[in-house]
Amino acid sequence: MDLGARPPVFSATVETADDHVRVTVTGEVDMATADTMFQTALRQPAARVTLDLRAVTFFDSAAIHALVRLARQLPDALTVLPSRQVRRVLDVSGLGGQVWLRPD
């Protein structure tokens, strides 16, 4: 057990303007934090939701699952801005061509 290790960094902040919600996620999205990302994006009803993942440093299968659930919950309303790491994971998983995924 490494007592000197720092806990993973994660945050999800929300900005609202009219009918648009922007969720900015930073740090690691994994099985401990993916549901928080999901719930934060759905916290307020909105016609458009932008999920800004450009500051995400780690994205695992739980994060992919949460993102796919969001896309299903928000058809035609979700936009995802990926970091380089998130883009790579989504490309490898076969999700790199989704309409909700914006170029880097």
C-alpha positions as CSV (number, residue, x, y, z in Angstrom):
1,M,0.0,0.0,0.0
2,D,1.5,3.3,-1.1
3,L,0.5,5.9,1.5
4,G,2.2,8.7,-0.4
5,A,0.0,8.3,-3.5
6,R,-2.4,11.2,-4.2
7,P,-6.0,10.4,-4.9
8,P,-7.1,10.7,-8.6
9,V,-8.2,14.2,-9.5
10,F,-11.7,14.6,-10.9
11,S,-14.2,17.5,-11.2
12,A,-17.3,18.2,-13.2
13,T,-18.6,21.7,-13.3
14,V,-21.8,23.0,-14.9
15,E,-22.5,26.3,-16.7
16,T,-26.0,27.1,-17.9
17,A,-27.0,29.6,-20.5
18,D,-30.6,29.7,-21.7
19,D,-31.4,26.1,-22.9
20,H,-27.7,25.1,-23.1
21,V,-25.8,23.2,-20.4
22,R,-22.0,22.9,-20.6
23,V,-20.4,20.3,-18.4
24,T,-16.6,20.6,-18.1
25,V,-14.9,17.5,-16.8
26,T,-11.3,17.4,-15.7
27,G,-9.0,14.6,-14.5
28,E,-9.8,10.8,-14.6
29,V,-13.1,9.4,-15.6
30,D,-13.3,5.8,-14.4
31,M,-15.7,3.5,-12.5
32,A,-15.5,5.7,-9.5
33,T,-16.3,9.0,-11.3
34,A,-18.2,8.0,-14.5
35,D,-21.6,8.1,-12.9
36,T,-20.9,11.5,-11.5
37,M,-20.2,12.8,-15.0
38,F,-23.4,11.2,-16.2
39,Q,-25.6,12.6,-13.4
40,T,-24.0,16.0,-13.7
41,A,-24.8,16.2,-17.4
42,L,-28.5,15.3,-16.8
43,R,-28.9,17.5,-13.6
44,Q,-30.7,20.3,-15.4
45,P,-33.1,19.9,-18.4
46,A,-31.7,21.5,-21.5
47,A,-32.2,21.5,-25.3
48,R,-28.4,21.2,-25.8
49,V,-25.7,19.7,-23.7
50,T,-22.0,20.1,-24.3
51,L,-19.7,17.7,-22.5
52,D,-16.2,19.2,-22.5
53,L,-13.7,16.4,-21.9
54,R,-10.7,18.3,-23.2
55,A,-9.0,18.3,-19.7
56,V,-9.7,14.5,-19.2
57,T,-6.5,12.6,-18.7
58,F,-7.9,9.0,-18.3
59,F,-11.1,7.5,-19.7
60,D,-11.9,3.8,-19.1
61,S,-14.8,1.4,-20.1
62,A,-17.0,2.8,-17.3
63,A,-16.6,6.2,-18.8
64,I,-17.4,4.9,-22.3
65,H,-20.6,3.3,-20.9
66,A,-21.6,6.5,-19.2
67,L,-21.0,8.5,-22.5
68,V,-23.0,6.0,-24.5
69,R,-25.9,6.3,-22.0
70,L,-25.7,10.1,-22.3
71,A,-25.9,9.9,-26.0
72,R,-29.0,7.7,-25.8
73,Q,-30.6,10.0,-23.2
74,L,-29.8,13.1,-25.3
75,P,-30.4,12.2,-28.9
76,D,-29.6,15.1,-31.2
77,A,-28.7,17.3,-28.1
78,L,-25.3,16.1,-27.1
79,T,-21.9,17.4,-28.2
80,V,-18.7,16.0,-26.9
81,L,-15.4,17.8,-27.0
82,P,-12.7,15.1,-26.4
83,S,-9.1,15.3,-25.2
84,R,-6.5,13.5,-27.1
85,Q,-6.7,10.6,-24.7
86,V,-10.5,10.4,-24.9
87,R,-10.4,10.6,-28.7
88,R,-7.9,7.7,-28.7
89,V,-10.1,5.5,-26.4
90,L,-13.2,6.3,-28.4
91,D,-11.5,5.5,-31.7
92,V,-10.2,2.2,-30.4
93,S,-13.6,1.3,-29.1
94,G,-15.3,2.0,-32.5
95,L,-17.1,5.2,-31.3
96,G,-14.8,7.7,-33.1
97,G,-17.3,8.4,-35.9
98,Q,-20.3,9.3,-33.7
99,V,-22.2,12.4,-34.7
100,W,-22.0,13.8,-31.2
101,L,-18.2,13.6,-31.1
102,R,-16.5,16.8,-32.4
103,P,-13.0,17.1,-33.9
104,D,-10.1,17.7,-31.5
